[in-house]
């Protein structure tokens, strides 16, 4: 059974965001998800951070302190090769989930 | 985040927290700024940011938890899981832990032996103390003491040393006050000896410059042991006097017990003075001084050696030289005290024990692979549940580490037993007994054990862990059947077993060569028969026996009384026993070209009473032995050995010729007519080439120092007490060495060899048993795995005999691979081992026999351990095997 909980979804969103935008800090990731989903999905912003740190533990993403455009110090995250692999897997799992849920809905 | 940082995080949570706080604050600040830009009032902007963010404290906590807890938790979890698994298969766990305990335990024991023997000396800066030694290529000698004139020459000339001190251990003293008469081992040392070594007395003082002046009162320093033994640790001993050989000495100091380790055990030290006679270079000087020299700061041992070489060349060219073969060199003190052979031996034992551990690792690795196979499903489930391969490897390695550490803990017990055994085995002589005290399980041994345990886990565990985790396919396959055994694990197991066979082959060959070599060395024809001979050493007190006549009378009477003891067949006396390193004296033979005194040849010198040859069973080759008529005042007589005839007499004719011997450094030479030729007798244990020997009549050349010997018809040990009492009845103040049997003396000088042989034998047997178990294990396992296949084969008409050979063949294959790898590794061994045995002297261990015999033996053992599972395979019940699953 593929991993398809909500945590998995958040991971997928973060990985995808980083894959598209290269290097981003946590706030930037939140903004990007908001923009990309037209504010359809809004998460409690703080809950992003445990997920980020966990993904870093898994070597999916790597972090580095850097300055923002406004000159503020922030921690930037970017995808690692392992993360890229994980992203492919997560995307596939998600599609399976969507397919599964759809077929259930169709027959309901 | 790196692994190290994660570990570091465990201990510095605050810095992680600060970092997380900074990260979260930045987020809230950026949101607030954006809100303000969007037109919110600053306060509302901040509130909105916080609402969107959630409770910062909770976020911080859960973020920190993601960072730190993961590793620690999962390690704890894995360890618990691993221990649980180990407990669930107690047979596996017990086998693995016990093998590891044995393997690691013998390594820890040997390490404690080596670290006890090779321990640094307890003196100041031992690295900068050298020993000036005599070298002689003819006698294969590189640790000889040197002579007084050369010592004094070097002390005056050498620039490399800040100071030099000499030690002469040749003198012993009789003491008869305060208890039983006793002979005390003494060292005469230069007054600066203790200062050079940087050791101080525990009471009183060490020697001062001037203590060696002849007009000073005579002073003595006691060993802790003597102070305790003879003076009951009298705290007021300093300043008291004691009588040594009848002369008064004032006690000025007591050395601590620990000082023993700087040199061989001594009872007392007295100042060494050189007489004017010894200072004259023309004087013929015996080589009896061990010279310690401390390097000047900044001078290397090699520089000092070069200087001594060149000074020695100058000295030889200018003055006398006993023999042109003698040279001088400098050896680091630690190398001097612990012979190179001891280092080689320790290295050999460590290597052999290491190979045994490798074989143990092979066995445990094989067990793990077999166990991994039965756990395939378990790992497949874990992979399916999301555990990464790395996580599985980590878990397996944690299990292996747990096993290894368990094994290591039991290994300490094994080592405790091992150390006890080693100590008991080291009791063969006083040096052995001295080292035995230093063999302990200390912190160094424990750290060694820990490191070896961890290394072992990597060694036996890594390959199986990688292999098992690779095969743990994340997709589960239901009802998997084992029609044929999985190729991978048995291939890896086969590699392990073949490797073990190769390792065992190398180990057994090496052990056999060394054991054979030592055996040959210990059983060389020594030219006499040590069985049923008892001996006792004496040194007549000079104040009582101050003339040759008195000495002669004592010896004659002592021999007569011993002769009458019940159980004694024949008694005699000799200045030196065989294999006890008789003194070397220069001589000249009538009819030889006259050479300068310093160029005369040298021979071992023995003064013996008439029956000595008969007591020792030394064969007379030609002429006659001594008899009672060869007494004082009669024509002087001498015997020589075969080596003398061969090396000295050009035409092989010596009988009737006169040999002239210089016994004392300056005394008048003694001339004697050669009346007989005897066979060569070993001058020291393990002597490979014989030197000339000269025997003179003890009656014509009385000596204060001699040994009584007696051949007995009853058990020689029963005569120890009567012999002692007989001497006491002659003179109750005369000290006597504890009587010993000749066999005991040989054991004493062989002890080290015996211990090495004993250890090598144990290791060799262990290796063989372990390999047999390993082969048996892998073959029996494959038979089990192939149960069904064998059933099918039988169903298809294979005959039992065929099955038997099929299994036997799989074992043979392993043996052949093992031999192919092992035999080439064995080929350089004879040369390597030969180095240990002074190959230069032509000493040969029977290498061809060993090189053929050992592999043959390994093959037999290997095939025997394949036999049992092969038999079992051929007896498999076809129907049962097919219904098995």
Interface residues (C-beta under 8 A of the other chain):
Chain A: X3 X25 X26 X27 X30 X44 X45 X46 X47 X49 X50 X51 X52 X53 X54 X56 X57 X63 X68 X70 X72 X73 X74 X75
Chain B: X1 X6 X19 X20 X22 X23 X24 X26 X27 X29 X30 X31 X33 X52 X53 X54 X55 X56 X58 X59 X62 X63 X65 X66 X67 X70 X386
